[in-house]
Amino acid sequence: MAQKLGTITNRAQLGYFHQICATEEKFQKKLFNCRWAHVFAMPEMQI
């Protein structure tokens, strides 16, 4: 999972990743990982 972060380099990819996060947001741990990954992948789009 961590290795996927390097592939999220543009808004289109981040948008797709966000869709996955939204789908799994009922799992608190995954939601936390998604939020962290968003910040890591695109600091200007922190959530």
N, C-alpha and C positions, 0 to 999 in steps of 0.2 A: 504494500500500500504506500509506504513512504517513497519508494522509488518512482511512483506515478507522479509525484509532485513536480518532478523536473520536466514533465511533458506538458504541464499546464502553463503555457507561456503566452496565450492570447485570450481575448475576451470570449471568443467562441468556445474555446475549450473550457474556460472557467464557467461559462454559462451551462455547458453540459454537465460539468462536475457539480454545479449548484443544484441541478435537477436531481441528480443522484442523491445529494444530501437531503433535499426536501422530501424525497421518497422515503428515506430512512430516518427521518428526524425523530420518530417515536423511540429510537434507540439512543438514549442520552449520550452514551460513549461515542457513538458514531457521529452524532451531531457535534460534539466537542471536537472530534478529529476534523470534521468538515470545516468548522469555524477556524481552527488552527491552520488548516491547509489553505484556506482562502487568504488568510493574512500572510502566510508564507509565500504563496504564489503571486499575489498581487496586493502589496501593502496599501495601495491607494483605494482598494475596494474592501476595506475591513468591514466585517459585519458583527 
